Amino acid sequence: MAAFGGNRTYYSSLFLLNRRANIFIIPQRILLGLDNPFTSYYAQLLHQGNMLQDHVRTGTYQRAFVDNKTDFEGKVVMDCGTGSGMLAFFAVQAGARIVYAVEASEAAAVAQDLCNANGYQDRVVIVKGKVEEIELPEKVDVIISEPIGCLLVHERMIESYIAARDRFLKPGGLMMPTMGSIVLAPFADSTLYEDQVGKASFWDNADFYGINLTCAKDRAIAEYMSQPIVGYFPAKQLLSAQRTVHTIDFQTVTAAELQNFHI
């Protein structure tokens, strides 16, 4: 869940089901630690397109910007992790004077093409590089981003978002979104449970080429049951009406506070 600041506040449950496919072809550079795997992942138009087609996500961002034009008109804006450049273009639609659209992956080339094709090249500057390393000619009034991963912090994009804040945001500047919340509630799904346990059934084999594997079965079940599953479930499966909420204020949180917290 993300909250957008400005004259109005927008809340939207941004469960991006299509963009978080845990399938990677891992190049040698990543295995050697030279590249972030998400940088390669988000360079692909397949994944950029999946994000854009999440109309709850995309529409919420556009409304948050254009319905708060006074926060953007004549302002200098940074888009941290611009991807295809869509949020940067929305900022221009809301009246931004100039937008520095920062992107570490090769999606920066796509953003540049879209920028040129739509006539935004005079107001959007595509900056290829990591926000922790690039330089800008000026400080910015507003930083926009889509830093939300599974359970909010997965992918660690929020750390780049706050690095941009610390390096480039003017005192009193605006961050959109301004905060995010992890909301937890207990539920039961026997079918899902059996499906996860069934994935470990391979290890319930006492004669695998003459080798007994069953001693590893409990460990395999524990691993499968610890994996996050992104999807939908009906509200009737909730075991309690109570919720546990952990909110992170992007305007004040530190990197250390993101690396270790309790809910």
GUKOL-668319 format. One record per residue (C-alpha): residue number from 1; chain; x, y, z. Coordinates in Angstrom, 3 decimals. Each point is the difference from the previous one (the first is absolute). Layout:
<pts>
{NUM 'A' {X Y Z}};
...
</pts>
This chain:
<pts>
{1 'A' {0.000 0.000 0.000}};
{2 'A' {1.365 3.416 -0.926}};
{3 'A' {-1.029 3.467 1.107}};
{4 'A' {0.569 2.973 -2.263}};
{5 'A' {0.603 3.422 1.499}};
{6 'A' {-0.992 3.336 -1.410}};
{7 'A' {-3.248 1.866 0.405}};
{8 'A' {-1.867 -3.287 -0.019}};
{9 'A' {0.936 -3.455 1.230}};
{10 'A' {-0.479 -3.074 -2.163}};
{11 'A' {0.100 -3.537 1.304}};
{12 'A' {0.200 -2.953 -2.289}};
{13 'A' {0.754 -3.665 0.587}};
{14 'A' {2.724 -0.478 -2.565}};
{15 'A' {0.291 -3.772 -0.200}};
{16 'A' {1.870 -0.322 -3.266}};
{17 'A' {-0.743 -3.625 -0.745}};
{18 'A' {1.452 -0.112 -3.476}};
{19 'A' {3.267 1.823 0.543}};
{20 'A' {1.454 -2.237 2.723}};
{21 'A' {0.549 -3.237 -1.935}};
{22 'A' {2.889 -1.759 1.725}};
{23 'A' {1.516 -1.279 -3.246}};
{24 'A' {3.454 1.186 -0.940}};
{25 'A' {2.540 -0.933 -2.644}};
{26 'A' {3.159 0.825 1.936}};
{27 'A' {2.942 1.339 -2.058}};
{28 'A' {3.555 -0.538 1.156}};
{29 'A' {0.367 3.676 0.974}};
{30 'A' {-2.764 -0.424 2.573}};
{31 'A' {1.481 -3.225 1.334}};
{32 'A' {3.282 1.878 0.436}};
{33 'A' {-1.803 2.783 1.878}};
{34 'A' {0.654 2.613 -2.689}};
{35 'A' {-3.661 0.741 -0.724}};
{36 'A' {-3.156 0.197 2.053}};
{37 'A' {-2.409 -2.699 -1.337}};
{38 'A' {-2.911 2.426 0.201}};
{39 'A' {1.865 2.360 -2.324}};
{40 'A' {-0.032 -2.690 -2.692}};
{41 'A' {-3.559 -1.023 0.855}};
{42 'A' {-1.498 3.466 -0.366}};
{43 'A' {1.878 0.714 -3.220}};
{44 'A' {-2.365 -2.401 -1.772}};
{45 'A' {-3.072 1.458 -1.703}};
{46 'A' {-1.927 -3.091 1.134}};
{47 'A' {0.229 1.129 3.612}};
{48 'A' {-0.351 3.721 -0.722}};
{49 'A' {-3.190 -0.776 -1.924}};
{50 'A' {-1.368 -2.142 2.832}};
{51 'A' {0.423 2.883 2.430}};
{52 'A' {-1.620 2.546 -2.292}};
{53 'A' {-2.983 -2.297 -0.590}};
{54 'A' {-0.708 -0.101 3.730}};
{55 'A' {-2.606 2.741 -0.364}};
{56 'A' {-0.588 0.352 3.754}};
{57 'A' {3.667 0.851 0.434}};
{58 'A' {0.430 2.153 -3.105}};
{59 'A' {-3.287 1.874 0.356}};
{60 'A' {0.588 0.707 3.684}};
{61 'A' {3.349 1.617 -0.731}};
{62 'A' {-1.383 2.159 -2.798}};
{63 'A' {-2.929 1.192 2.145}};
{64 'A' {2.292 0.740 2.927}};
{65 'A' {2.094 2.268 -2.213}};
{66 'A' {-2.554 1.769 -2.183}};
{67 'A' {-2.455 0.510 2.880}};
{68 'A' {2.777 1.759 1.946}};
{69 'A' {1.298 2.298 -2.715}};
{70 'A' {0.993 2.693 2.487}};
{71 'A' {2.677 -2.396 1.279}};
{72 'A' {1.475 -0.346 -3.501}};
{73 'A' {-0.587 3.217 -1.933}};
{74 'A' {3.326 1.655 -0.775}};
{75 'A' {1.877 -2.483 2.205}};
{76 'A' {3.184 -1.996 -0.499}};
{77 'A' {-0.766 -3.705 0.369}};
{78 'A' {2.047 -3.191 0.227}};
{79 'A' {-1.470 -3.360 -0.983}};
{80 'A' {2.037 -2.605 1.884}};
{81 'A' {0.003 -3.230 -2.027}};
{82 'A' {-1.962 1.326 -2.948}};
{83 'A' {-0.127 -3.272 -1.977}};
{84 'A' {-1.942 0.796 -3.162}};
{85 'A' {-0.343 3.632 1.143}};
{86 'A' {-3.742 -0.057 0.650}};
{87 'A' {0.058 1.743 3.394}};
{88 'A' {2.301 2.671 -1.392}};
{89 'A' {-2.499 0.633 -2.794}};
{90 'A' {-2.826 0.228 2.546}};
{91 'A' {2.024 2.622 1.889}};
{92 'A' {0.236 2.057 -3.187}};
{93 'A' {-3.761 -0.384 -0.458}};
{94 'A' {-0.360 1.440 3.512}};
{95 'A' {2.090 3.049 -0.934}};
{96 'A' {3.589 -0.812 1.007}};
{97 'A' {2.556 2.399 -1.483}};
{98 'A' {2.593 -2.736 -0.419}};
{99 'A' {0.242 -3.658 1.019}};
{100 'A' {3.266 -1.876 0.498}};
{101 'A' {-0.981 -3.594 -0.713}};
{102 'A' {2.654 -2.282 1.502}};
{103 'A' {0.253 -3.637 -1.083}};
{104 'A' {2.826 -2.482 0.623}};
{105 'A' {-1.173 -2.662 -2.470}};
{106 'A' {-0.037 -0.052 -3.795}};
{107 'A' {-3.676 1.013 0.220}};
{108 'A' {1.435 3.532 -0.063}};
{109 'A' {0.266 -0.349 -3.785}};
{110 'A' {-3.706 -0.840 -0.208}};
{111 'A' {-0.820 3.000 2.182}};
{112 'A' {2.037 2.229 -2.313}};
{113 'A' {-1.795 -1.309 -3.087}};
{114 'A' {-3.422 0.535 1.593}};
{115 'A' {1.047 3.440 1.205}};
{116 'A' {1.022 1.054 -3.515}};
{117 'A' {-3.031 -1.593 -1.671}};
{118 'A' {-2.411 1.857 2.298}};
{119 'A' {1.687 3.388 -0.176}};
{120 'A' {1.242 0.102 3.612}};
{121 'A' {3.716 0.327 -0.798}};
{122 'A' {0.090 3.682 1.033}};
{123 'A' {-1.362 -0.757 3.480}};
{124 'A' {1.189 -3.538 0.779}};
{125 'A' {3.701 -0.815 0.306}};
{126 'A' {0.757 -3.724 0.040}};
{127 'A' {2.961 -0.682 2.314}};
{128 'A' {1.550 -3.463 -0.414}};
{129 'A' {1.592 -1.230 3.226}};
{130 'A' {-0.527 -0.836 3.655}};
{131 'A' {-1.552 2.719 2.119}};
{132 'A' {2.740 -0.602 2.584}};
{133 'A' {2.656 0.892 -2.583}};
{134 'A' {-1.413 2.467 -2.549}};
{135 'A' {0.262 3.777 0.247}};
{136 'A' {-2.636 2.613 -0.837}};
{137 'A' {0.515 3.679 -0.798}};
{138 'A' {-2.441 1.065 2.733}};
{139 'A' {-1.999 -1.107 3.026}};
{140 'A' {-3.614 -1.038 -0.542}};
{141 'A' {-3.305 1.098 1.504}};
{142 'A' {-1.729 -3.372 -0.372}};
{143 'A' {1.154 -3.615 -0.175}};
{144 'A' {-2.386 -2.537 -1.499}};
{145 'A' {0.513 -3.744 -0.145}};
{146 'A' {-1.662 -3.392 -0.010}};
{147 'A' {2.159 -1.666 2.672}};
{148 'A' {-2.538 -2.548 1.225}};
{149 'A' {0.959 -3.671 -0.016}};
{150 'A' {-1.664 -3.099 1.396}};
{151 'A' {-0.673 0.695 3.693}};
{152 'A' {1.131 3.545 -0.820}};
{153 'A' {3.760 -0.455 0.470}};
{154 'A' {0.817 -2.850 -2.400}};
{155 'A' {2.474 1.054 -2.740}};
{156 'A' {1.379 2.700 2.364}};
{157 'A' {-1.101 2.798 -2.307}};
{158 'A' {-1.034 2.088 3.005}};
{159 'A' {3.672 0.296 0.936}};
{160 'A' {0.711 1.624 -3.358}};
{161 'A' {-3.025 2.245 0.495}};
{162 'A' {1.330 1.324 3.294}};
{163 'A' {3.510 0.301 -1.466}};
{164 'A' {-1.530 2.295 -2.621}};
{165 'A' {-1.705 1.916 2.807}};
{166 'A' {3.223 0.483 1.935}};
{167 'A' {2.021 1.001 -3.057}};
{168 'A' {-2.353 2.121 -2.074}};
{169 'A' {-3.184 1.142 1.781}};
{170 'A' {-0.204 3.632 1.055}};
{171 'A' {-0.848 0.690 3.665}};
{172 'A' {-3.763 -0.222 0.355}};
{173 'A' {-0.296 -1.810 -3.334}};
{174 'A' {-2.718 -2.521 -0.805}};
{175 'A' {0.243 -3.766 -0.458}};
{176 'A' {-2.750 -1.847 -1.840}};
{177 'A' {-0.863 -2.500 1.338}};
{178 'A' {0.693 1.281 3.493}};
{179 'A' {-0.495 -3.220 1.949}};
{180 'A' {-0.833 -3.666 -0.328}};
{181 'A' {-1.552 -2.600 2.281}};
{182 'A' {0.382 -3.734 0.469}};
{183 'A' {-3.370 -1.409 1.083}};
{184 'A' {-0.066 -3.497 1.541}};
{185 'A' {-2.998 -2.177 0.837}};
{186 'A' {-0.282 -3.761 0.689}};
{187 'A' {-1.896 -2.202 -2.450}};
{188 'A' {-0.442 -3.705 -0.738}};
{189 'A' {0.022 -1.711 -3.388}};
{190 'A' {0.123 -3.783 0.173}};
{191 'A' {0.325 -0.383 -3.779}};
{192 'A' {2.980 2.328 -0.118}};
{193 'A' {1.543 -1.801 2.968}};
{194 'A' {-0.323 -3.408 -1.633}};
{195 'A' {1.390 1.382 -3.241}};
{196 'A' {3.114 1.315 1.749}};
{197 'A' {0.529 -3.228 1.935}};
{198 'A' {-0.490 -1.974 -3.213}};
{199 'A' {2.859 1.868 -1.656}};
{200 'A' {2.344 -1.681 2.476}};
{201 'A' {-1.313 -3.506 -0.753}};
{202 'A' {3.052 -0.798 -2.137}};
{203 'A' {2.000 -0.267 3.216}};
{204 'A' {-2.399 -2.610 1.378}};
{205 'A' {1.883 -2.619 -1.987}};
{206 'A' {1.687 -2.920 1.739}};
{207 'A' {1.549 -1.429 -3.145}};
{208 'A' {1.317 2.674 -2.332}};
{209 'A' {2.604 -1.892 -2.043}};
{210 'A' {0.621 -2.018 3.132}};
{211 'A' {0.194 3.059 2.296}};
{212 'A' {-2.485 0.789 2.793}};
{213 'A' {-0.935 3.717 -0.232}};
{214 'A' {-2.658 0.122 2.701}};
{215 'A' {2.253 1.531 2.657}};
{216 'A' {-0.093 3.248 -2.063}};
{217 'A' {-3.798 0.105 -0.304}};
{218 'A' {-0.671 2.188 3.058}};
{219 'A' {2.678 2.461 -1.081}};
{220 'A' {-1.527 0.168 -3.501}};
{221 'A' {-3.482 0.630 1.427}};
{222 'A' {1.373 2.753 2.233}};
{223 'A' {1.630 1.666 -3.037}};
{224 'A' {-3.164 -0.131 -2.122}};
{225 'A' {-2.140 1.281 2.856}};
{226 'A' {2.348 2.960 0.527}};
{227 'A' {-0.315 1.243 -3.599}};
{228 'A' {-2.224 3.056 -0.619}};
{229 'A' {-3.006 -0.561 -2.248}};
{230 'A' {-1.469 2.995 -1.808}};
{231 'A' {-3.655 -0.355 -0.899}};
{232 'A' {-3.593 0.445 1.030}};
{233 'A' {-2.074 -1.731 2.658}};
{234 'A' {-3.639 0.548 1.013}};
{235 'A' {-0.625 2.114 3.091}};
{236 'A' {-1.956 -2.845 1.605}};
{237 'A' {3.308 -1.822 0.530}};
{238 'A' {1.159 2.621 2.489}};
{239 'A' {0.201 -1.414 3.507}};
{240 'A' {-0.306 3.351 1.744}};
{241 'A' {-1.241 3.505 -0.709}};
{242 'A' {3.105 1.386 1.692}};
{243 'A' {2.889 1.385 -2.003}};
{244 'A' {3.636 0.681 0.780}};
{245 'A' {1.378 3.014 -1.855}};
{246 'A' {3.584 1.163 -0.360}};
{247 'A' {0.305 3.406 -1.681}};
{248 'A' {3.211 1.390 -1.475}};
{249 'A' {0.284 3.743 -0.504}};
{250 'A' {2.170 0.474 -3.074}};
{251 'A' {0.669 3.616 0.983}};
{252 'A' {1.839 -0.935 3.199}};
{253 'A' {0.987 -3.690 -0.019}};
{254 'A' {3.698 -0.915 -0.116}};
{255 'A' {1.671 -2.861 -1.850}};
{256 'A' {0.892 -1.655 3.309}};
{257 'A' {-3.639 0.066 1.074}};
{258 'A' {-1.010 -1.800 -3.189}};
{259 'A' {2.511 -2.781 0.483}};
{260 'A' {-1.250 -1.123 3.392}};
{261 'A' {-3.484 0.574 1.366}};
{262 'A' {-2.633 -1.926 1.927}};
{263 'A' {-3.746 -0.202 -0.658}};
</pts>
